[in-house]
Amino acid sequence: MESFIRADQYNFIKDQITTLLSTHTSTHDQAVAHAFKSMTREKVIDLFSDLSNEQKEIIDQVQDVKDETEAIFFLSRLKQHVFTFPPLNEQNIKRLFPKVKKLEVPSLRNIEWGTLSYLGWNDSGSNQKFIAAYKNGDLLGIQGNFKPSRQSGICAICKEHEEVGMFTTSIKLNTLETPISRGNYICKDSHRCNENLKSLQPLDNFIKLMTE
Ligand SMILES: [Zn+2]
């Protein structure tokens, strides 16, 4: 069967399962447990707009997860249907940042592409952060200054409380002569950010803000 789950949807489902399992351990009330199971199923089904019967059958099993072992089994099954971020090589990445002369390309060997909604890495030498992400189906590169914050805060991309920094980039609007500056607080660790991401909307908003 083809892939039909995005990485952020997978993270959402994983998070729902954690909550479901904690309810199983905290309540002995059958009715409450049952209500929670249906609620979890509904939330997960709502992520998708049109599932085939076969896909629905897989997703439906979320309500039957009762313990850690079943969770691991269910999630590993789901993982087989997660879209993978297209693995990029050094050349692909360099092409996304044509103006950067000495681009610090991250080590690509250990990247789990299947867990990514975007690729982000830091060049601490130049205090820059680089992001490769999709906008309306096109892969693009965004380069910005990154200034780590002293305190943790909410990341604009994953919406979690994390070690963040101010990412600023300048964009050229057609109507203006001089580029304008745009910025937002995002996770320092983009790998962690991807693991936190449970919806694509904030990432899309961020990309839009930083490019137009
Ligand atoms: Zn984040």
Boltz pocket constraint, residues with backbone or C-beta under 6 A from the ligand:
constraints:
  - pocket:
      binder: B
      contacts: [[A, 155], [A, 156], [A, 157], [A, 158], [A, 159], [A, 160], [A, 162], [A, 186], [A, 187], [A, 189], [A, 192], [A, 193], [A, 194], [A, 196]]
      max_distance: 6.0
